[in-house]
Structure formats: structure tokens, C-alpha cells
């Protein structure tokens, strides 16, 4: 039985991870959970999985959780109460729980970086769903992975697909990695109309049901740019060997082209439970509750390059890689704040890449040689974008 800690248990990936655990009884044990402010949902998760440690967003949430659990004593609750923690210290305690063998890192944003890094230092394997960890701190994180000899398994569907495809050959035989993109809701929208799109339109993704930030990032294609940075570190390959291809059907999740011209692709339904299960059970493959791909419904598979003029965030991501150091951390932080501003109605959709580009232009790149230096660059970028939005 493999013991798991989850960072971000009440988010989309965290909830689906628990679905996987429940679908494979006897295979996994949940030892610790880190959640946000959704106290009612985390109560349900505690009652079903009985973790030893639970962390929530803040002290107020912790008090509410303790009170709710105490009121259920002798009712639905079985066994002793978990230890209730909160804040940054709490999430690190979950990440480093002594019984955990693998940590699912599924928090949103760079907030999950310190705890994920600490888990690696404690020798935990990582199932990574938080791409910002490698976008902002790829060199530092992968250095720690190598030093500690742990496994880092990607949960993002594209990187998970690449990981599966690479089992078909040697790394020295790889010519390029090809990350597929759905193209988002504005794939066919004329460029001159993008300034007027609404948050509701941008959140209407044609294929995936995801959190708000990643959905907007899919609409700008920044999500794909961030994935290029993640892939650069995850697979130790130069960005010139990582391409993006728009594939509206989202059946091919990504591909690897080998030096002999052969291309290995991973196909499947658009269900995140498949890559989650793959990461948790690797190197084994087990029966899954995920529906099999219905070939009769796959009438065509289309592929075309992204329009970089229409979606400048792709070019900004490659530019951040070229700048190196703390530039990717600035790119990620600027994007997060700009997306929040768009969702709040403070800026038009077309200003998101403009603000990110300005942050990169103004940033004095520093070596990304520690978590602290990365967090400082992250804070600088957030402050810059907030000031520009407010002005």
C-alpha cells in the first residue's frame, strides 16, 4: 500500500486524485491533506480517508474545521481526530509527513513551491500537478531531485503523455518533444475581437474543466508557454527541441519525435484521472475507471501551428527561457496577477500579454539559485503588475 500526502486536496486535481484512490481500494492510504478554505469539503475528505494531519488556509478555517469535527464525534467520524494545522507551516508539515511515500503537489501557483521543495529534501517522490514549481524554480528543484535521488512524475496531461512516450526509446534518440494544445475558446476568433472578449467567454474552455487561472492561460496560450518551460527542466532538453502544435480534438495529448523520424504519441480521453493514476502507480499500469477512447467518435484529428501574433504569450515564454535566471519566475507571477486583473474586469483580455512583456522588459535578471531568490523575483513581479493595473 502506497502512502500519499496531497497538497491542494480540495482543488480539481486533488479531488480527482481522491477519486483514483477510491477506485483502487487497498492500493493507497491518505496520510495527510493540505486544503484551502473549503472547510465543508475537507470535512468530507477527512471522514472518508481519515488522514493523520490536515492543514487549511488560515487560523479561522482551522478553528471552523476543529469545531465541525468535534461536533461530529460519535457520529460519522471514525477513529481519532487528525492534527489540524494552517498556513505555510501546515502545508510543509503535510508535505514532509514521515509516513508519506509520495506527495501530490496540486496547489495553484508558486505558493506550493516551498512545501514541494521541502518534500524533495525529505526524500519524498513527487507527483507534480503544479507546473509553477518547475516554471519558476526548475533548476533548483531538479537539482534537488537529482541530489536526493527521488522520482518526479508529471501529472499535467501533456507532460505525462511525454513521459509515457519516452518509454518507447532512449533519451539520446529524441529529436524533439511536441506539446499539443486545444487552442482554447478563441482558436478561431479574429485577433481584432480579442480586446472585447469577456471573462465568461474566456472561461468557456471547449474541452477541459479546470480552475480559473489555467482556463484563462489556455485562452491566451500562456499555459502552453509555461508547459514548454516545465518540459525544458523536467526532461532536460533544450527549448529549441520543444514545439507546440494546436490539436482541437484533444485526443493526442503529446508526442515525441525520434531521430529516425518515428513519432510516438499518447492518446486517450480528456480525463485527468488517467495521468493522476499513471503518476501514482508508476512504473506499473493498473485497471482504471476512466472511460476508454471511443474510436468511432474520433472522425478526424487536426493539427496546425499556433498563431504567435494572435497569442503572443507563447513567444514571451520562449523569451523568458532565453533570458534565464529569475525571468521565468517573473513571467509566471506577472501572468497570474494579470489574469486576476482580467477576471476582476480591471483590464481587457488583450492587456494580459502586454503587462507580462513589460514585466520581463523591466526585470533585472538574477541567478535562480535558491528558493528565496525565486520568491523575491515573484514578489517583485506581482508588485510591478499590481501597480500598473492600479494606474
N, C-alpha and C positions, 0 to 999 in steps of 0.2 A: 504493500500500500504506500503510495507516494503522498507525502505531506506538503500542503500548499499554504502559502500566505498570499493574500490578494490585496494589492494597493489599488483602490478605486472600485470597491465591491458593488456600489450602488449605481455605477455608470453602466453604459451599454455593454462594454466588453466584460466588466465584472459580473454582470447579471448572466450573460451568456456563458461565461466560464462556469458559474454555478449550475447552469443547465447541463453542461457537459458532465460535470461531476455527478449530478443526479442520474444522468443517463448511463453512467458506468459504475453502478454500485459495487463497493468493495475495492475499487481501484485507487481512490483518493480519500484523503482526510483534510478538512479545512482546519488549520490550527490558529490562524489569525486573519482578521479583516481590518482594512482601513477604508472608511467611508467618508462621505462629505456631511451634508446637513440633512439628508433624508432619513430622519430618525425612524419613521414608521417602517420604511423598507428594511433598514438594517436590523430592526427588531425581528422581522420575519426571517431574515437570513440567520440570525443568532438561534432562533427557535428550531430552524431546520438543520443547521450544521454544527451548532454548539462549539464555536471556536473558543480557545482559551483566552485570547486577547482581542479587543476591539478598540479601534481608535476612530474618533469622529472629528468634525471640522474644528470645533471650539468648545470652550468650557460650558457654555449654555446648552449646546447639544449633548454634551456628556451628562449634565445634570438631568436633562429630559430623558435620556436613554436609561440612566440608572433608575429613575423614578418609575418609568414604564416597566422595566424588567422586574423591579421589586413588587409591583402591583400584580404581576402575573405569577408570583411564587405559589407553587402548589397547583397551578393550572396547566397551561400549555407547556411551560418551561420544564425541561428535564435536566437534572444534573446541576452543578454549581454555576453561579453567575460568572461570566467572563470578567477579566480585568478590563475596566473601561478607562481609556486614555483619550487625549485630544491633542490637536496641533501637530507641529513639526516633530516634537519628541515622540508623540504617539505613533506617527506613521513610520518613524525609524525603528521603534520597538517592534512594530508588526513586520517590517522588512527583515529584521535581524532575529526574529523569534528562533530560539535554539532548536526547536523541533522541525522547522521548515526546511525542506529539501529544495524546493523551487518556489520562486516568488514571481507572481504575475504582476508586472508593472503596467497598470492600466489607468493611472491618474492622467488628468489632462494638463498639458503644459509643463514648463520647466520646474514646477513645484515638486514634481516627482523625482527630479534628478538626485538630490542629496540622499534620499532614502534608498533609491536604486543603487547608487554608488556604494552606500554603506553595506547593502546586502551582498554585493560582489566582494567587498573587502572581507565579509564574514564567510565567504566561500559558498554562497548560495547560487544555484543555477537560476537564470533569469528567462522568463517568457515575456518578451518585450512587446507591449502594445502601445507604449508611449514613445512615439517617434522623436519627440523633442529631446529625449535623453541623448540620442546619438547626433541629432542635428546640432544641438548646442555644444555637446561635450564628447564628440565621437572619439577624438584622440585620447583623451583622459580615460574614458570608460573602457575602450577596447584595450588600452594599455593595462588597466586593472584586471580585465577578463583574462588576458594572457598571463599576467603575473600570478593570479590566483588559480589558474587552470580550471575555471568554471565554464559552463556552457551558456551561451546567449542565443536563444531561439526566437526568431521573429514571429510575431502574431499578425502584423499587418498582412492583408491578403496578398499584396504584391511581393513583399519580401519573403513571406512564407512560401509562395509559389517558386521564387528563385531558389530558395533553399532546397525545395524538393527537386527542382530541375537539375541542380548541381550534383545531385546523387547519381546522375547519369554520365558523369565524366570527371576528369581531373581539372583542378583549377588552372593549371598551365595550358590546358586545351581551350580555355574560354576566349572567344573573340570579343563578345560584348554581352551585356545584360539589357533586356528590353522590358521596361515597365509599362504596363498597359494602363490607360486612363479612360474612364467612361466619357469624358468630355464635359460632364456636368450639365446643368439645366440650360446653359447658354451656348451650347455647342453650335447651334445653327442661328443664334441671334446676331443680327448685324452689329458691327462694332459701334456704330453711332447710337445705338439704342441702350448700350450698357450703362451709360450715365444715369438713365432713368429707371433702372430696374429696382424693385423693392426688396426688402429683406424676406418677405413672404415668398416671392418668386425665387430668390437665391436659395432658400431653404428647401425648395421643392426638387430634391435630387431624383433623377429618373430611375435609379437602380437601388441604391443603398439607403438604409435608415440609420442615421448616425447622429452624433452630437452636433450642436450648432456650429462650433468653430470649424470642425473638419468638413462639414457640409458647405460652408462658405468657402473654405480653402479649395474644395473640389470645384466650386463655381468659378474661382479665379485661376484654377490650375496650380495655385501655390502648393496644394497638397502634393502634387506630383513633383514639384521642385524640391520640397522637403524630403520626399522619398529618394530622390537622387542623392542628396547629401547623406541620408541614412544608409543607402546601399553602398556608397563610397567607403564608409567605415565598416559596415557590417561584413562586407565581402572582400575588403582590402583590394579594391580595384579603382583605377583612375576614373574621374568623371568623364573623360573623353571616350570611355568604353561603356558608358551608361546612356541609353537612349530612351525616349518616351514615344509611345505610339497611342493614338486615340482609337479605342475599340468600344463603340457604343453598347454592344450587347453584353459586355462584362462577363463573358463566358471564359475567355482566355485570361487568366489572372496575371500572368507574366511569362517571359520566355528567356532562354539562354541560347545564344548562338555560339557554336564551337568553331574552331579554326578550320575544320574540314567542310564548313558550310552547313552542317546539320543543325537543326533548331529543335530544342526540346521545350515544350510548353506544358503548363499545368492548367487544366480546365476543370470547371466544376460549377455548382450552383452558387448564387450570391448569398452565402450564408456564413457568417463569421464563426460559427461553431466548428466548422471544419478546420480552419487554421489554428483555432484555440486548442482543439483536441490534438492536432498534429504536434504542436509545441509541448503539450503536457505529457504525451505518451512517447515522444521521440526517444530512441530510434524505432520503436515498434509502431505498427499501424493496427488499430482495433476497429471493430464494427462501430458504425456511427448511426445516430438518429437523423443525421442530415439527409434530406431527400436526394436521390441520385439525379444526375443530369438527364433531363428528358430530351433525347436526341431528336425526337420528332418535332419538338418546338424550336429547334435551332435551324431555322431555314437559311440563314446567311451569317457570315462573320465578316465585318467590315473593319478596315484598318487604314488610318491616314495620319500624317504628322500633325502635331499641334500647331495652331496659328500663333506664333510668338508675338506678332504685332497686336493681335487681339487680346492675348493673355500674356502680358509682359512679366508676370511673376515667375514664369519658367526661366527666362533669361536672368532675372535677379538672383535666383537660386544658384545657377551656374557661376554667376559673378561672385557671389559670396564664397563659393568653394575656391575660386581663383584667388580671392583676397586672403583667404585662410585665417588662422588665428581665431579671434573672437567675432569675426564677421558673420558666420552662420548663426551664432547666438543672437546677434543684433537683428539679423533678418527674421528669425523666429519670433523674437519679442515684439518687434515692430509690427509684424503681421498680426499677432494676437491682439494687440491694442487697437490696430486699425480695423480689424474685423469687429471688435466690440463696439467701436465708434459707429461703424456702418449699421450694425444691428440696432443701435440706440437711435438711429436716424440723424446722427450728427454730421455724417459725410456721405457723399454719393459713392456708389459701388466702384466707379472708375478712379476714385481717390485712393483706394487701398494700395495699389502698386506704386502710386506717386509718393505716398508717405513712406513706404518701405524703401524706395530708391533714395529718397532724401536722407533717411537714417544711415544707409550704407555710405553715402557720399560724405556725411559729416563725421562718421566714426573714425577714430584713430585706432587702427587695429593693434591689439595686444596679443602676446602669446597665450594660447588657450591651454595652459599647463597645469591648471588646478580647477577644482570645482568653484573655489572662491572667485577666481578671475573671471570665470564664465558668468557667475551670478552677478558680478559687478557690471559686466557688459550688458547683461539682460536688463538690469535695473536702469542703466543709462539710457538704453533704447526706449524703454517704456516711458521714462520721464520725457524724452525728446518728443515722442509721438503725442503724448497727452498734452504737452504744451502747444504743439502745432494745431491739434484738434481744437483746443480751447480758444486759440487765437484766430 
